[in-house]
Amino acid sequence: MTIGGSNSKASINKKLAEYTGKLIDAVELNHIDLNDYKLPIYSIDTENDAGFPEDLIKLNAEVESSDGFVVSLAEHNGAYSAAFKNMFDWLSRMDAKVWRNKPMLLLSTSPGARGGQSVMDLALSRFPRNGGNIIGHTTFPSFNENFVNGEIVNPELREKISGLASELSERL
Ligand SMILES: Cc1cc2nc3c(=O)[nH]c(=O)nc-3n(C[C@H](O)[C@H](O)[C@H](O)COP(=O)(O)O)c2cc1C
């Protein structure tokens, strides 16, 4: 399963997650677009009044049936995008071990030179508490310079991403 941690239709994180997923041999990829899951902003009152939203139940089942994850996080003001955090909060109500200890590559990218380092740090410390089994991770700086026409043009980053994809392939 690939997840771009943003609800932008043209999400660069979605592009990076999908690109990385395609490097993994012989797997059926399920590309998650947060826009396809209509989740109200999490509130304990909404949960108590209406229960789990239908799209959440669907998403949780897809997470459950996945063998592993490529997650690429967008950084908004140094943290998760609101759309990703909302999805994560809802999922954690269904199962606190959101990621089920299945192998995960964790990526982050932004147009800036830090490539989402702050959200990466946040997720590296948090995800393991939610069943995250992060087998490899990297930030991907300056997305627009380093990813052109669907290809990684920076040789070091290309090597890094393909190495991570191979590591995940071996764990699936
Ligand atoms: C509200 C908001 C806050 C942002 N904060 C950051 C930030 O803290 N660090 C950063 O590198 N980029 C920041 N950006 C720029 C995003 O990295 C950029 O919009 C990127 O395209 C987001 O990824 P996405 O295309 O996958 O949504 C911010 C963008 C928005 C809209």
The ligand as an SDF file (V2000), in Angstrom:
LIG
                    3D

 31 33  0  0  0  0  0  0  0  0999 V2000
   -0.1750   25.2570    5.5050 C   0  0  0  0  0  0  0  0  0  0  0  0
    1.1370   24.8530    4.8990 C   0  0  0  0  0  0  0  0  0  0  0  0
    2.2370   24.7360    5.7060 C   0  0  0  0  0  0  0  0  0  0  0  0
    3.4600   24.3280    5.1700 C   0  0  0  0  0  0  0  0  0  0  0  0
    4.5130   24.1470    6.0110 N   0  0  0  0  0  0  0  0  0  0  0  0
    5.6740   23.6350    5.5100 C   0  0  0  0  0  0  0  0  0  0  0  0
    6.7300   23.2840    6.3950 C   0  0  0  0  0  0  0  0  0  0  0  0
    6.6580   23.4150    7.6070 O   0  0  0  0  0  0  0  0  0  0  0  0
    7.8480   22.7590    5.8580 N   0  0  0  0  0  0  0  0  0  0  0  0
    7.9700   22.5520    4.5080 C   0  0  0  0  0  0  0  0  0  0  0  0
    8.9980   22.0410    4.0640 O   0  0  0  0  0  0  0  0  0  0  0  0
    6.9850   22.8610    3.6440 N   0  0  0  0  0  0  0  0  0  0  0  0
    5.8290   23.3950    4.1220 C   0  0  0  0  0  0  0  0  0  0  0  0
    4.7920   23.6940    3.2640 N   0  0  0  0  0  0  0  0  0  0  0  0
    4.9830   23.4670    1.8360 C   0  0  0  0  0  0  0  0  0  0  0  0
    4.6630   22.0070    1.5150 C   0  0  0  0  0  0  0  0  0  0  0  0
    5.8180   21.2300    1.7430 O   0  0  0  0  0  0  0  0  0  0  0  0
    4.2220   21.8990    0.0560 C   0  0  0  0  0  0  0  0  0  0  0  0
    2.9470   22.5160   -0.0680 O   0  0  0  0  0  0  0  0  0  0  0  0
    4.1860   20.4670   -0.4260 C   0  0  0  0  0  0  0  0  0  0  0  0
    3.7640   20.4750   -1.7800 O   0  0  0  0  0  0  0  0  0  0  0  0
    3.2710   19.6200    0.4270 C   0  0  0  0  0  0  0  0  0  0  0  0
    3.2650   18.2910   -0.0300 O   0  0  0  0  0  0  0  0  0  0  0  0
    2.0730   17.7130   -0.9180 P   0  0  0  0  0  0  0  0  0  0  0  0
    2.2640   18.2880   -2.3180 O   0  0  0  0  0  0  0  0  0  0  0  0
    2.2970   16.2510   -0.8840 O   0  0  0  0  0  0  0  0  0  0  0  0
    0.7950   18.1820   -0.3210 O   0  0  0  0  0  0  0  0  0  0  0  0
    3.5780   24.1000    3.7750 C   0  0  0  0  0  0  0  0  0  0  0  0
    2.4450   24.2270    2.9560 C   0  0  0  0  0  0  0  0  0  0  0  0
    1.2360   24.5990    3.5080 C   0  0  0  0  0  0  0  0  0  0  0  0
    0.0240   24.6970    2.6140 C   0  0  0  0  0  0  0  0  0  0  0  0
  1  2  1  0
  2  3  1  0
  2 30  2  0
  3  4  2  0
  4  5  1  0
  4 28  1  0
  5  6  2  0
  6  7  1  0
  6 13  1  0
  7  8  2  0
  7  9  1  0
  9 10  1  0
 10 11  2  0
 10 12  1  0
 12 13  2  0
 13 14  1  0
 14 15  1  0
 14 28  1  0
 15 16  1  0
 16 17  1  0
 16 18  1  0
 18 19  1  0
 18 20  1  0
 20 21  1  0
 20 22  1  0
 22 23  1  0
 23 24  1  0
 24 25  2  0
 24 26  1  0
 24 27  1  0
 28 29  2  0
 29 30  1  0
 30 31  1  0
M  END
$$$$
